[in-house]
Amino acid sequence: HLPPTTPRCGGLLTFTVCLPSLLLQSYSTPRGFWSHHSGSPVIQLRLAGEKRKHYEGRVEVFYNGEWGTVCDDDFSIYAAQVVCRELGYLDAESWAPSAKYGRGEGRIWLDNVHCTGAEKSLAQCESNGFGVSDCKHSEDVGVVCTQKRIPGFKFIKNHANSDEGMTVQVEDVRIRATYSHRKRIPITEGFLEVKDGGKWRQICNEEWTEMNSRVICGMYGFPGEKRFNTRPYKLLAKRRKKNYWGFSVNCTGNEADLSDCKLGHEIELKGNNTCEPGMPVVISCVPGRAFAPSVSMGFRKAYRVEQPLVRLKGGAMIGEGRVEVLKNGEWGTVCDDNWNIQAATVVCRELGFGSAKEALTGARMGQGIGPVHMNEVLCSGFEKSLTDCYFNRDALGCSHEEDAAVRCNVPAMGFHKRLRLNGGRNPYEGRVEVLAERNGSLVWGTVCSDSWGTMEAMVVCRQLGLGFASHAFQETWYWQGDASADAVVMSGVRCSGTELTLDQCLHHGKHVLCPKGGGRFAAGVSCTQTAPDLVLSSQVVEQTTYLEDRPMYVLQCAQEEHCLSSSADKADSTSYRRLLRFSSQIHNNGQSDFRPRAAHHSWVWHECHRHYHSMEVFTHYDLMSLNGTKVAEGHKASFCLEDTHCDEGIQKRYECANFGAQGITVGCWDTYRHDIDCQWIDITDVKPGDYIFQIVINPNYEVAESDYTNNIMRCRSRYDGHRIWTYNCHIGETMTFG
């Protein structure tokens, strides 16, 4: 359809970039295909459908007074580009056939659409002609546009949207704080402005509602809106030159973004007299407790709700994760059937965040454990808690492969501006440099690496928005940092792992103490987007515990490896040790393989097991009294890590034999059977009674995981001097002993 010298926009071979200005070019064309002159029919486009974000959806065309759809026959990425640009987006990412966004209604306006990518409107592309189609609505086409809007794109409203609600389409939105509030972090109050046609404009407040404010607050990471003093804003508005946007806005309040709200009627623009006797819209939002505003550099500690019913797990960033619900004292997950942005937004607001950016399905934040508490969740969007939403109590057959997750809008706190990584080979690693106050001015400096470990690195990676920590480094001489930032400005850092910023962790404050000095011993990190998540099968432990009396003469190897209590050192070789035996089955439920930190050359040969162990301390085994004191000398078990079994369709990658690569693949598990040496606790010296049997995996946080709270398993144990009963085994914080 183009002259031979013209490059195809967005083509795979020419790599020609098509900017909006190129859309103004015109070419001579065969009659009846398309043209840039007024002969082209005027159409209006919109994106519609189910389970979608505002920049994707079923393509709908308004022509001849009614809305219809487009058939997927011959549709291409070039046609998707034309659609997206006509809607004001910079480009198209992809397109989807076969009614991915649900079946439309009414006419199928266009079929066999052929575009080059350079057309200004879908109406200019070659097709069978309007209304000529042999398609069904099961073939309705959809597109995914880039989120970026075309700079200066002016939203033009015509007759098409008079009867059907069009959504708001603007380049950008902002809350513009007054001068006195500008230093506040986060900004929670100010004039609302939208960018359209390249200019920032105010919105008239005459028809503005609380529901509109609720949506804006949600976009900015705030759970709700609040009342405010209008007087100072009225005075400011009188003095300022105003530039109003030409439309009102109609939100229902459960939209996740302003671009999901319906466009109201057109407003008559009369210069400074527009919107008389009203004034520009002002937004005032309530921040979640973790983001309470503060003028100073220090931020408040993250707030913990007393007894939350909902929590997020397995997410790298603040405000994202797998959704878990507390029911009858046990945490469980939510099945992703019907999981949508409304339900996700209820979760986000309940936890003190804004509306949801994404409702994620298919265990995108890793698989949970325990029961699946909710399925086919249906929320209106206004519930106070996810537990108030309707759900199907009878729905069975949901596995953890369908665990629902969310990504929430969170306030712009500027956390990432007060920390940086320097000298690494890529943006995900480097020496940690922090912004600290010294003698009244802000300077960059390093962090002392004494006590620096995975938990501290986790907080750094989260603060920078770089995901999880993969390693914490106590020496960084191989990374050339900024020489002006060599001085140590932070020491004694100890994090619990839940903090939002490094300065929320315990540290020495202004009195820095770092005997090793900074320089080559400055702290460093490397970050990663995904992490493993190890979980012990409590069921297997419960089913395999038993007692065995074993003579000392067959336990020599185990004694050398410190698997027996210290009284065995003086024991006669003909005496017996009483061993509490059990199997360990450790699953990797995360999103990347669990790999030992130690390299091949530093692995240790273990004569008892006849293979190399890549982790010297992989588990702790202990028997404790009900008040938590150790009664049996447990031991620290070293492991060779391998894939014993895998879920269906997953290949084993790691094995211990022949000095092979060690690790646990995602979807696989490593089983240490009860009949292997050291797979026990020596209880020879323990008196009869009630006890707690505890296993901790990866206890020193040597390898980074997305969730450490599920690395601990506790069981109740009753020992009568002859037999032992193990019951009520639970993982992590789900356990309560009473």
Salt bridges, closest charged atoms under 4 A:
GLU56 OE2 - LYS53 NZ 3.94
GLU60 OE1 - ARG46 NE 2.85
GLU60 OE2 - ARG58 NH2 2.99
GLU66 OE2 - ARG107 NH1 3.92
ASP74 OD2 - HIS114 NE2 3.27
ASP91 OD1 - ARG85 NH2 3.66
GLU126 OE1 - HIS1 NE2 3.22
ASP140 OD2 - HIS137 ND1 2.88
GLU164 OE1 - ARG46 NH1 3.28
GLU189 OE1 - LYS226 NZ 3.62
GLU193 OE1 - ARG174 NH2 2.65
GLU193 OE2 - ARG176 NH1 3.41
ASP196 OD2 - LYS154 NZ 3.65
GLU207 OE2 - HIS265 NE2 2.35
GLU320 OE1 - ARG407 NE 3.14
GLU324 OE1 - ARG311 NH2 2.83
GLU324 OE2 - ARG322 NE 2.99
GLU358 OE2 - LYS53 NZ 3.71
GLU358 OE1 - ARG407 NH1 2.86
ASP403 OD2 - HIS400 ND1 3.00
GLU429 OE2 - ARG425 NE 2.67
GLU433 OE1 - ARG420 NE 2.76
GLU433 OE2 - ARG431 NH2 2.82
ASP450 OD1 - LYS516 NZ 3.51
GLU475 OE1 - ARG520 NH2 3.11
ASP482 OD2 - ARG420 NH2 3.35
ASP486 OD1 - ARG431 NH1 2.79
ASP503 OD2 - ARG418 NH2 2.21
GLU548 OE2 - ARG550 NH1 3.16
GLU548 OE1 - ARG581 NE 2.46
ASP549 OD1 - ARG578 NE 2.87
GLU561 OE1 - HIS606 ND1 2.90
ASP593 OD2 - ARG653 NH1 2.62
GLU607 OE2 - ARG610 NH1 2.16
GLU616 OE2 - HIS606 NE2 3.25
ASP622 OD1 - LYS630 NZ 3.57
ASP675 OD2 - ARG673 NH2 2.88
ASP682 OD2 - ARG577 NH2 3.09
ASP690 OD1 - ARG718 NE 2.76
ASP707 OD1 - LYS313 NZ 3.85
ASP720 OD2 - ARG723 NH2 3.39
GLU733 OE1 - ARG311 NH1 3.09
GLU733 OE1 - LYS313 NZ 3.97
